[in-house]
Amino acid sequence: MDLSINGKHVDVGDALRAHVEEMLNTAVSKYFDRPLEGTVTFSREGVNFQVDISVHAARGVSMQVSAMAADAYAAFDASLAKIAKRLRRHKRRLRDHHKGKARAEGLVATHDTDPAPDDEGHEQPIAGKPVVVAEPSVGN
């Protein structure tokens, strides 16, 4: 991931920069294989530090968060938790939860069949006729 770490009127040291790179790469790559780019900006707001994170995780997936705390590390960790939560929720929405299920519960798919069975005694579907989906009859 192409990562840019900036400071507005704040000196971002090597230790903080290494912490940000490691933690953000770990959090984003957990949900997306090849994230594109990320930007982290540290700034002062009175006595607190504000951290803005912008991540372009995939084509069409761009997220931004912001958090504030008295310490730069605490502000970054709070914003990292927010972006990880958003990425996790987005990935969950993308996942197909019905993969592998052949049919819906309680529905039966049938074909219109030719009354003349084949050699093994199985009825054959009539060509060009649609599949009929009906609810099964419950003990009458």
Helices and strands as residue ranges (DSSP letters): E 2-8, H 14-29, E 37-45, E 48-58, E 61-69, H 72-94, E 108-111, E 113-114, E 124-125, E 131-134
